[in-house]
Amino acid sequence: MTRLTSSDIDSLSDQLTGFDERLKKQTGRDMLGVACHSQGLLEKNIHDKIRKLTIAVVTITAGLGKITGFAQTVKDILNHIGFQTFIPAQKDAAGLALAIERKTDIIFMADDNRYFAFNLKNTFLIDNIQATGDIFAAALDLMAKGIKDKKALVLGAGPVGMAAARKLIKFGANVGVHDKDMEKCQKNCAEINKSCEQKIEPVHDLKSVDKKFCFFLEATNAKDVIKSSMIGPRTFIAAPGVPLGVTQKGQKKADNRILYDPLQLGTAAMAVSAAFPIQRG
């Protein structure tokens, strides 16, 4: 996962209600609703069930050390969408043991390399990478009011970008993928194309996308990937990448047609997917 910093999530907990309001304007749904859409679930079928589930967010101090406020922010996001959530009083292995002893349903943990949710009862693990790719693709589908048969460009051929590309294919989009490492891009696209009837197109030159794509999923960790010239009046951008890879001029031009957040949507998708690993529909 992209390593967040404390500044990335500073005051995020205080902004959850406002974020949900903006999200509803952009997609027609709140965080829980978009998470359900990403997993093919009906929100009305799970709303009451999630309030009976308990999630433990274990503070991890390994590696470069914990991000100040990370566990609390994750807890706040999960509480906001309806789960009962607590942070064990102890950290690392001791905190994990406490969560297990309390017979919690789901455990959230993160270090420098992995951020995941684990369903203890179903022994089912959800990685943030897959969940983030899924939910931002789902958000773009909602922003497009159905992305089926429309052209969508994924920027970044890393794990999140390719997870999003797979999900966009499932939504019926015509998907292109661009990465500065075009050898990696071609290899990853070819791997997906082996198992998908609808093929992904590697896009080598971003200068050629000005009029070809209206829907972008920006999954890089670079600045200024999406230029103002690439943005038109019908352009929509879903951006899980940290930092936001749209130029300042491009941000002003796209305005509320950019959906960006560093943590909220991926966390919501992890929780919903971990809580309901089998049920769909």
N, C-alpha and C positions, 0 to 999 in steps of 0.2 A: 504494500500500500504506500501511497505518497505520505511521507512523514509530515504530520501537521505540526504547527507550533502553537504556543499558548495564544499568540495574537490572532491566529486563525479562528479560534473558538471563543475568544474573549467576548463576554456579554451575549453569547449566542442563546443561552437559556432564557434571557429576558426578551428575546426577539421571536420566540416560537409562535406566539399567537399572531404576530404581524406577518411572519413567514407563511403561516397557513393561509392567511387572508390573501396574500399576494399569489400564493400557489393556486388557490381557488379561481382567481381571476385569469391565471395563465392556462390552467388545465381543466378547470371545472371541478376539481377535487382537492381535498386536503391531503396531508401526508399519509394518513392511514388509507385513504381512498386510492392514491397513486400506488402505494405499496401493494394493495390488493389487486389493482390492475396489472401490475408487473408479474404477479404470481397466478393470475387467472382465477382469483377468488372473488366472491361476492361479499362486499363489506357487511351487508345485513345479516349474513350467515355467521359471522365471526365476532361481531361487535360485543355481544354479551360474554362470549367464551374467553376473550382475551383478559377480561377483568378478573377471571378466576386463576390466571396464570401468574407465577412469580418469577421475576428475573433478577439474578445477582450480577452486579457489575464489579468484577474483581480488579482492584488496582494493581498494576504490574510496574515494578521499578527496575527491571532488567535493562541491559543495553545502555542507550544514551539517557535512560531515566524517564520517569513518567512526565507527561505533559501536564502542567499545572491546570487543574480543573477538568481534565478529560473524563474521568469516571463520573464526576458529578454532572457534567454536561450530557453524557450518554444517558445517565439515570433520568435527567430532566426530559430528554427527548422521549424516552420510553414511557415515562409517566404521562407525558402530554398526549400520546396516542392511545393511552388507556391501560397499559400494563401496570401491575404492582411490582415495584422495583426497589431494591436496596443495595447498598454498598457494604460489604463485610468490613468489620472494624479492623481486621488485619489485612496485610497485603501479601501478594505473591502466593506461594504454596499454602501458607496458613489461611489466607483469604479464600482460596479455592476449597480447602478442606471445610471451612465454615459454611460455605455455600452448599456443599454436598451434604453436610450434616443437617442443614436446615431443610433438606429435601426440596430445594428450589427446582423449578421446572427447566429453566434455561440459564446458562451462564454466558456472560459477555466478557471477553478478555482481549487485550491488545498489547503487543510489544513493538519493537522497531520493524519487524518483518511481517507479522500477521495480526489481523483484527478479525475475530470470528465470534459466532454465537453457537453454542452447543446445547442441543436438547438432550438432557440427561436421561429422560425416560425412553426416548426413541433412539438414543445414540446417533444423533443426526447433526452434522456440522454444516454451518453456512458461513462461507468466507465473504468478507466485505467486498472483495474484488468482483465476484460474480453478482452479488446483490446490488452493488452500485451500478454495474453495467446494465443489469436488468431494469432497474427502476428509472434510470435516466432515459433508456430507450422507451420505456412505458410512458414517461412524462412527455417525450417528444411525440409519441403517437397521439396523446391527448391534446397537445398543443396544435398538432396538425389536423385535429378532428378526424383522425383516421389517416395513418401514413401509408396504407396499402396502395401499391402502384405509384407512389411518389418517390422522388430521388432524395436519398439521405446520405450525407458524407460524414463518415467517422474520421476524426482527426486524432491520430495516435493509435498505432498498431500494437500497443502493449496489452496486458491482461484485461484491463477495464474496457478498453476500446474494442477488443475482439469479443468480449462477452456482450457488449452492447450491440455489436454487429450481428451476432447470432440472434439476439432478441429482436432486432429490427427486421431480420429476415422472417422470423416467425410472425411478425405483424404484417408482413407482405410488402415491405419497402424494397425499392431497388437501391442496393447499398454499395457505396464506394468507400474505400479506405485509403487514407494518406498518412505517411509517416516520413520523417526526414531520413530514416534508414529504410530505403526502398527495398533492399534485399530482404530485410525482416518482414516488411509489409507484404511482399509477394509470397514469401514462404507461409506466413500466417493465413493469408487469404486462400492460398492453395490448399492448406490443411482443412479449412472450413468447407471449401468447395467440394472436397471428397465426399462429404456426408450430406450436403445440401443440394436439393434439386435446383433452387434458385441461386445463381452464382454471385459472388462478391467481386467487384471490380477494383483492382488496385489503381489508384489515381496518382500519377507521377508528378504532375505540374499543377500547383494550386492556381496558377494564373488562368488555367482553363476552366475553373469552376464558377467564375463570376455569374454566368447566366444558367449554368447547368444544374446547380443545387440550390434549393431554398431552405433545406433542413440540415442543420449541423449538430453533431454530437462531439463536443470538444473534450477529449480525454487525454490531453498531453499534460506535461508539467512545465510547459514553456510559456513565456509571455508573448503577446502580439502575434499569435498564429493566425487569427482571423482578422483580416484587414477591413477597413471601412468599405473598400471597393467590392468586397465579396458580399456585402449586406444590401439587400434590396427591401422594398416595402412589404414583401411577403416572406422574409427570412425569419426563421425561428431557430434559436440556439439553446440546447441543453448542455450544460457544462459541469461535469464532475471533476474536471482537472483542477489542480491547485498549483500555482495561482490561476485565476481566470485568464484564459489565453485570447482575449479579445482586446484590441487596441482601445485606448480611451475614446478616440473618435468613433470607433465602431460601436462602443458601448452606448454612446449618446445617440447614435443613429438607430440602433436596434431597440433601445430603451427597455420597455417591459416585455419584449419578445425574447429576452435572455433569461433562462432559468439557471441559477447557479447557487450552490451551497457546498460547504466543505465537509459536512458530516451528517446533517439531518436525514436526508432521503435514504442514503445508504444504510444508516442505522435502523430506520423504520422498516426497510425492506428485509434486513437481516432478521429482525424480530418476528415479522409476519411469516416469513418463510420458515424460520426455525420452529415457530409455534404450530404451523400447519404443514408438515412435510408430506402429507399424503392427500388430504382433502383438497379438491380442486372443483371449480365450477360456479 
